C-alpha cells in the first residue's frame, strides 16, 4: 500500500491507550480551557484521525506564512494549506498546557489537550496575505475568505493529543472513519490500488460513471467515496441526506466489494486548487493511490478556472512531494448519441444539445416540485431521496 505523506508510518494524534486516555481526561478538567472555533476544531479532528500526517499539532506563524506562500514549512515539509488555531482569546501563555473545547457539541466537551509552544499576534496584513494565497482572492463574499479572515488574530501553536472526534462519530457512526481505519479496511479487502472520489454533494449519474471510468482506466481494485461531513455554505445538501443518497446508489448500481463509503470530519474551505492538493495529501494518508480531480474541484462561484485544481499539480506541486497521482476528469454528461455517460472532451464533435445538462438550480426546482430529473441525469432511487428532502424544506 502507498506510504503516508511525510513518514513511513501513519501518526494519528488520537489517544487510544486506555490508561493514558483516563489520565488526560482527568487532567483536562483542571486545565485552563480554550473554546475553539469550528475551523480549529475540524483541524483537531483531522489531526486526530491521521489525515494530516505527519503534523503533530497546529502550525506556528512562520510555518503558516511559509505554507501559504509556497506550500512548504520552514523545515521543508510539503503541505498545501496552513493548519492553524486562530482565536481572539488573549489569556493563553506559551509554555502552558490547556484543554481545547469543542464549539460544535453541547456542553463544549474537551476535544484535545495542547502543549502551547507559541502564542503569536497576527496582523491584518498577515491574515490577508495568507488568505489571498490560499483562496486566490480577498473578496469577502467568498465563504472561505470570510471564514478565515474572521477566525481571530491570535495564533496558538503546538502539539496536541486528541480525545474525541467531535459530533462526527456520534452523528455518522456508519460513515465517519479515520485515515487509520480506512487503511485497515483497504488491507482487509485485499485492495492494492485505490481511487478516491471527493464529494460534498450527492452523486448523480455523471459522478457514478466517472468513478467507473477511473477504476477501469487505472485498473484499480476499488473506489473510496469519501464525503465531507463538516460545515458547508448555506444551500448545500446536509451530510445525512447525501450519505443516504450515495449509499442507495452504491447498493443498487455497483458490484459488491468495489466501493467503500466513508466520511471525514472537516469543514469545507472552498479553496479550489489549494484544497484539491490538501485532498490529495490526506487521501494518500488514507492509503489511496489516486484522487479524481474534476472541473472546479472544491471551488465556489467563479473564483477559479475550470481546471485550475488540476494544473496546480503540474505547475506548483514540487516533483516527488506526493506519491499519490491524480486522475484528471473533464465535465461528464450523458450523450444521447452514444447512449452513455462520457467525458465531454472525448466527444468534441458532439453538439451541446446532445448532452443531458441541467443546472443545479433547475434540478433543485424539479426535486422541490416532486419531479424526477431525467434518468440520464440522476438515478431514480437517488432522486427520490433528494426530492423528499427538498419537499420537506418547502413544507
C-alpha positions as CSV (number, residue, x, y, z in Angstrom):
1,X,0.0,0.0,0.0
2,X,1.1,3.6,-0.7
3,X,3.1,5.2,2.1
4,X,1.6,8.0,4.2
5,X,2.6,11.6,3.4
6,X,5.9,12.6,5.0
7,X,6.6,9.5,7.0
8,X,6.8,5.7,6.8
9,X,4.1,5.1,9.3
10,X,0.8,7.0,10.0
11,X,0.9,9.2,13.1
12,X,-2.7,9.7,14.3
13,X,-2.9,12.1,17.3
14,X,-5.9,10.4,18.8
15,X,-5.1,8.8,22.2
16,X,-6.4,5.2,22.0
17,X,-4.4,3.9,25.0
18,X,-6.9,3.5,27.9
19,X,-4.6,4.4,30.7
20,X,-3.2,7.5,29.0
21,X,-6.8,8.5,28.0
22,X,-8.1,8.3,31.5
23,X,-5.2,10.4,32.8
24,X,-5.6,13.0,30.1
25,X,-9.4,13.2,30.5
26,X,-8.9,13.7,34.3
27,X,-6.1,16.2,33.8
28,X,-8.1,18.2,31.2
29,X,-10.8,19.1,33.7
30,X,-8.3,21.1,35.8
31,X,-6.5,22.8,32.9
32,X,-7.2,26.3,31.6
33,X,-9.6,26.0,28.6
34,X,-9.8,27.5,25.1
35,X,-13.1,27.2,23.3
36,X,-12.1,26.6,19.7
37,X,-13.9,27.9,16.6
38,X,-15.3,25.3,14.2
39,X,-12.3,25.5,11.8
40,X,-9.7,24.8,14.6
41,X,-11.9,22.0,15.9
42,X,-12.1,20.4,12.5
43,X,-8.3,20.6,12.2
44,X,-8.0,18.8,15.5
45,X,-10.3,16.0,14.3
46,X,-8.3,15.6,11.1
47,X,-5.0,15.6,13.1
48,X,-6.5,13.0,15.5
49,X,-7.5,10.7,12.7
50,X,-4.1,10.8,11.0
51,X,-5.4,12.7,7.9
52,X,-2.9,15.5,8.4
53,X,0.1,13.2,8.9
54,X,2.9,13.9,9.7
55,X,1.9,17.1,11.6
56,X,1.9,16.8,15.4
57,X,-0.3,19.8,16.0
58,X,-1.1,23.4,15.0
59,X,1.4,25.3,12.9
60,X,3.1,28.5,14.2
61,X,3.1,31.8,12.3
62,X,6.3,31.2,10.5
63,X,5.2,27.8,9.2
64,X,1.7,29.1,8.3
65,X,3.1,32.0,6.3
66,X,5.6,29.7,4.5
67,X,2.9,27.2,3.7
68,X,0.6,29.9,2.4
69,X,3.3,31.4,0.2
70,X,5.0,28.2,-1.2
71,X,3.3,25.1,0.3
72,X,6.4,24.2,2.4
73,X,7.0,24.6,6.1
74,X,10.2,26.2,7.4
75,X,11.6,22.7,7.9
76,X,10.9,21.8,4.3
77,X,7.7,19.6,4.7
78,X,5.3,19.9,1.8
79,X,1.8,21.0,3.0
80,X,-0.7,22.9,0.9
81,X,-2.6,25.0,3.5
82,X,-1.8,26.2,7.0
83,X,-3.3,24.1,9.8
84,X,-3.9,26.7,12.4
85,X,-5.6,27.5,15.7
86,X,-6.6,31.2,15.4
87,X,-8.6,32.8,18.2
88,X,-9.5,36.1,19.8
89,X,-8.6,34.8,23.2
90,X,-5.6,36.6,24.6
91,X,-5.2,35.0,28.1
92,X,-3.1,32.0,26.9
93,X,0.6,31.8,27.6
94,X,3.4,30.0,25.8
95,X,4.7,27.0,27.8
96,X,1.3,26.3,29.3
97,X,-0.9,23.2,28.9
98,X,-4.5,23.8,28.0
99,X,-7.7,21.9,27.2
100,X,-9.2,22.6,23.8
101,X,-13.0,22.6,24.0
102,X,-15.4,21.7,21.2
103,X,-17.7,24.5,19.9
104,X,-19.9,22.1,18.0
105,X,-21.1,19.8,20.8
106,X,-23.5,20.8,23.6
107,X,-21.6,21.5,26.8
108,X,-18.3,22.1,25.0
109,X,-16.5,18.9,26.0
110,X,-12.8,18.6,25.8
111,X,-11.7,17.8,22.3
112,X,-7.9,17.7,22.9
113,X,-5.1,18.7,25.2
114,X,-2.5,21.0,23.9
115,X,1.1,21.9,24.9
116,X,1.3,25.6,23.9
117,X,4.7,26.3,22.3
118,X,3.9,29.8,21.0
119,X,1.2,32.5,21.2
120,X,1.6,35.0,18.4
121,X,-0.3,38.1,17.3
122,X,-1.2,38.0,13.6
123,X,-1.6,41.3,11.8
124,X,-4.4,42.1,9.3
125,X,-1.7,42.2,6.6
126,X,-0.5,38.7,7.5
127,X,-4.1,37.3,7.6
128,X,-4.8,38.9,4.2
129,X,-1.5,37.6,2.8
130,X,-2.4,34.0,3.8
131,X,-6.0,34.3,2.7
132,X,-5.0,35.6,-0.8
133,X,-2.5,32.8,-1.3
134,X,-4.9,30.1,-0.1
135,X,-8.1,31.3,-1.8
136,X,-6.6,33.4,-4.7
137,X,-8.9,36.2,-3.7
138,X,-9.7,38.6,-0.8
139,X,-13.3,39.0,-1.8
140,X,-15.3,38.9,1.5
141,X,-18.2,37.3,-0.4
142,X,-16.0,34.2,-0.8
143,X,-17.2,31.9,2.0
144,X,-13.6,30.6,2.7
145,X,-12.2,34.1,2.8
146,X,-15.0,35.3,5.1
147,X,-14.4,32.4,7.5
148,X,-10.6,32.6,7.5
149,X,-10.3,36.3,8.0
150,X,-12.9,36.1,10.8
151,X,-11.2,33.4,12.9
152,X,-9.1,35.8,15.1
153,X,-5.8,37.5,15.3
154,X,-4.0,35.3,17.9
155,X,-2.3,32.1,16.7
156,X,-1.8,29.4,19.3
157,X,0.5,26.7,18.1
158,X,2.0,23.4,19.5
159,X,1.4,19.7,19.6
160,X,-2.0,18.2,20.6
161,X,-3.4,14.9,21.9
162,X,-6.9,14.3,20.7
163,X,-9.6,12.7,22.9
164,X,-12.7,12.5,20.7
165,X,-13.9,13.1,17.2
166,X,-16.5,15.8,18.0
167,X,-20.0,15.2,16.7
168,X,-18.8,13.2,13.6
169,X,-18.5,9.8,15.3
170,X,-21.9,10.1,17.1
171,X,-23.9,11.6,14.2
172,X,-22.3,9.4,11.4
173,X,-21.4,6.2,13.1
174,X,-21.7,4.2,9.9
175,X,-19.8,6.7,7.8
176,X,-17.1,8.6,9.7
177,X,-13.8,6.9,9.5
178,X,-10.2,7.9,10.5
179,X,-7.4,7.5,8.0
180,X,-6.1,4.6,10.1
181,X,-9.5,2.8,9.8
182,X,-9.6,3.3,6.1
183,X,-6.1,1.9,5.6
184,X,-7.0,-1.1,7.7
185,X,-10.2,-1.7,5.7
186,X,-8.3,-1.4,2.4
187,X,-5.9,-4.1,3.7
188,X,-8.8,-6.3,4.9
189,X,-10.5,-6.0,1.5
190,X,-7.2,-7.1,-0.2
191,X,-7.1,-3.9,-2.3
192,X,-3.8,-2.5,-3.5
193,X,-4.7,0.2,-5.9
194,X,-7.5,2.5,-4.7
195,X,-9.1,5.6,-6.3
196,X,-10.5,8.3,-4.1
197,X,-13.6,10.3,-5.0
198,X,-14.2,13.5,-3.1
199,X,-17.7,14.8,-2.6
200,X,-19.7,17.4,-0.7
201,X,-22.8,16.7,-2.9
202,X,-25.0,13.8,-3.7
203,X,-23.7,11.8,-6.7
204,X,-25.6,12.0,-10.0
205,X,-25.1,9.6,-13.0
206,X,-22.1,11.6,-14.2
207,X,-20.3,11.2,-10.9
208,X,-21.2,7.5,-10.7
209,X,-19.8,6.8,-14.2
210,X,-16.7,8.9,-13.5
211,X,-15.8,6.6,-10.7
212,X,-16.3,3.6,-13.0
213,X,-14.1,5.3,-15.7
214,X,-11.3,6.0,-13.3
215,X,-11.5,2.5,-11.8
216,X,-11.4,0.9,-15.3
217,X,-8.7,3.2,-16.8
218,X,-6.4,2.8,-13.8
219,X,-7.1,-0.9,-13.3
220,X,-7.9,-0.1,-9.6
221,X,-9.2,-2.7,-7.1
222,X,-11.7,-0.3,-5.6
223,X,-13.2,3.2,-5.1
224,X,-13.2,5.2,-1.9
225,X,-16.2,7.5,-1.9
226,X,-15.1,9.9,0.7
227,X,-17.6,12.6,1.7
228,X,-17.1,15.7,3.7
229,X,-19.2,15.7,6.9
230,X,-18.5,19.1,8.4
231,X,-19.9,22.6,7.9
232,X,-20.8,23.8,4.4
233,X,-22.2,27.0,3.0
234,X,-25.9,27.7,3.1
235,X,-27.8,25.8,0.4
236,X,-25.6,22.7,0.3
237,X,-27.1,19.3,0.9
238,X,-26.8,18.1,4.5
239,X,-24.5,15.2,5.2
240,X,-27.1,12.8,6.3
241,X,-29.2,13.2,3.1
242,X,-26.0,13.0,1.0
243,X,-25.0,9.8,2.8
244,X,-28.4,8.1,2.3
245,X,-28.4,9.0,-1.4
246,X,-24.8,7.8,-2.1
247,X,-25.4,4.5,-0.2
248,X,-28.5,3.8,-2.2
249,X,-26.7,4.4,-5.5
250,X,-23.8,2.1,-4.5
251,X,-26.2,-0.6,-3.2
252,X,-28.1,-0.7,-6.5
253,X,-25.6,0.1,-9.1
254,X,-22.1,-1.1,-8.1
255,X,-20.9,-4.7,-7.7
256,X,-20.0,-5.9,-4.1
257,X,-16.6,-5.1,-2.7
258,X,-15.8,-2.4,-5.3
259,X,-16.8,0.7,-3.2
260,X,-16.1,1.9,0.3
261,X,-18.4,4.7,1.5
262,X,-16.8,6.8,4.2
263,X,-16.7,10.3,5.5
264,X,-14.3,12.7,7.2
265,X,-14.7,15.4,9.8
266,X,-13.7,18.6,8.3
267,X,-15.3,22.0,7.3
268,X,-15.3,22.9,3.6
269,X,-12.7,25.5,2.8
270,X,-13.9,26.3,-0.8
271,X,-10.2,26.9,-1.6
272,X,-10.3,25.4,-5.1
273,X,-6.8,24.4,-6.2
274,X,-5.2,24.5,-2.8
275,X,-8.0,22.4,-1.3
276,X,-7.6,19.9,-4.1
277,X,-3.9,19.4,-3.1
278,X,-5.0,19.1,0.5
279,X,-7.5,16.4,-0.6
280,X,-4.6,14.6,-2.3
281,X,-2.4,14.7,0.8
282,X,-5.0,13.2,3.1
283,X,-6.2,10.6,0.6
284,X,-2.6,9.4,0.4
285,X,-2.7,9.2,4.2
286,X,-5.8,7.0,3.8
287,X,-3.9,4.6,1.5
288,X,-5.3,5.7,-1.8
289,X,-3.1,5.7,-4.9
290,X,-5.2,8.1,-7.0
291,X,-7.6,11.0,-6.5
292,X,-10.2,12.0,-9.1
293,X,-9.9,15.8,-9.7
294,X,-12.6,17.2,-12.0
295,X,-13.8,20.6,-13.1
296,X,-13.9,23.2,-10.4
297,X,-12.8,20.8,-7.7
298,X,-13.6,22.3,-4.3
299,X,-14.5,25.6,-5.9
300,X,-17.3,28.1,-5.3
301,X,-18.8,30.7,-7.6
302,X,-16.5,31.7,-10.4
303,X,-13.3,32.4,-8.4
304,X,-11.3,29.6,-10.1
305,X,-10.8,28.4,-13.7
306,X,-12.5,25.1,-14.6
307,X,-9.2,23.2,-14.5
308,X,-7.1,25.2,-12.0
309,X,-7.4,22.4,-9.5
310,X,-5.6,20.1,-12.0
311,X,-3.0,22.4,-13.3
312,X,-1.8,23.3,-9.8
313,X,-0.4,19.7,-9.5
314,X,1.7,20.3,-12.7
315,X,2.7,23.9,-12.0
316,X,3.1,24.3,-8.2
317,X,3.4,20.9,-6.5
318,X,7.1,20.0,-6.4
319,X,8.1,16.8,-8.1
320,X,8.1,13.9,-5.6
321,X,6.2,15.9,-3.0
322,X,3.3,13.4,-3.2
323,X,3.2,9.7,-4.1
324,X,-0.5,9.8,-4.9
325,X,-1.4,10.7,-8.5
326,X,-4.5,12.5,-9.8
327,X,-6.9,11.3,-12.4
328,X,-7.8,14.3,-14.4
329,X,-11.5,14.4,-15.3
330,X,-13.5,16.7,-17.6
331,X,-17.1,17.6,-17.3
332,X,-19.0,14.4,-17.6
333,X,-22.5,14.0,-19.0
334,X,-24.9,11.6,-20.8
335,X,-24.6,11.6,-24.5
336,X,-27.9,10.9,-26.3
337,X,-26.0,10.0,-29.5
338,X,-23.7,7.4,-27.7
339,X,-26.3,6.3,-25.2
340,X,-24.0,6.5,-22.2
341,X,-22.2,8.9,-19.9
342,X,-18.9,10.3,-21.3
343,X,-16.4,12.9,-20.6
344,X,-17.3,15.8,-22.9
345,X,-13.7,16.2,-24.1
346,X,-14.0,12.7,-25.5
347,X,-16.9,13.7,-27.8
348,X,-15.6,17.1,-29.1
349,X,-17.7,16.8,-32.3
350,X,-21.0,16.5,-30.5
351,X,-23.4,19.4,-30.3
352,X,-24.1,20.7,-26.8
353,X,-27.7,19.7,-27.3
354,X,-26.6,16.0,-27.5
355,X,-25.7,16.1,-23.7
356,X,-28.2,15.9,-20.9
357,X,-27.1,19.0,-18.9
358,X,-29.0,20.5,-16.0
359,X,-28.1,23.4,-13.8
360,X,-28.1,22.9,-10.0
361,X,-30.8,25.5,-9.7
362,X,-33.1,23.6,-12.2
363,X,-32.5,20.3,-10.5
364,X,-33.4,21.8,-7.1
365,X,-36.6,23.3,-8.6
366,X,-37.6,19.9,-10.1
367,X,-36.9,18.0,-6.9
368,X,-38.8,20.5,-4.8
369,X,-41.8,20.0,-7.0
370,X,-41.5,16.3,-6.8
371,X,-40.4,16.0,-10.4
372,X,-37.7,13.4,-11.1
373,X,-34.8,14.6,-13.2
374,X,-34.2,12.6,-16.4
375,X,-32.8,9.1,-15.6
376,X,-29.8,10.0,-17.8
377,X,-29.0,12.7,-15.2
378,X,-30.0,11.1,-11.9
379,X,-30.8,7.6,-10.8
380,X,-34.5,7.4,-9.7
381,X,-33.6,5.9,-6.3
382,X,-31.3,8.8,-5.6
383,X,-33.7,11.4,-7.0
384,X,-36.4,10.1,-4.6
385,X,-34.3,10.7,-1.6
386,X,-33.3,14.2,-2.7
387,X,-36.9,15.0,-3.7
388,X,-38.2,14.0,-0.2
389,X,-35.6,16.3,1.3
390,X,-36.4,19.3,-0.9
391,X,-40.1,18.9,-0.4
392,X,-39.6,18.8,3.3
393,X,-37.9,22.2,3.1
394,X,-40.9,23.7,1.3
395,X,-43.3,22.3,3.9
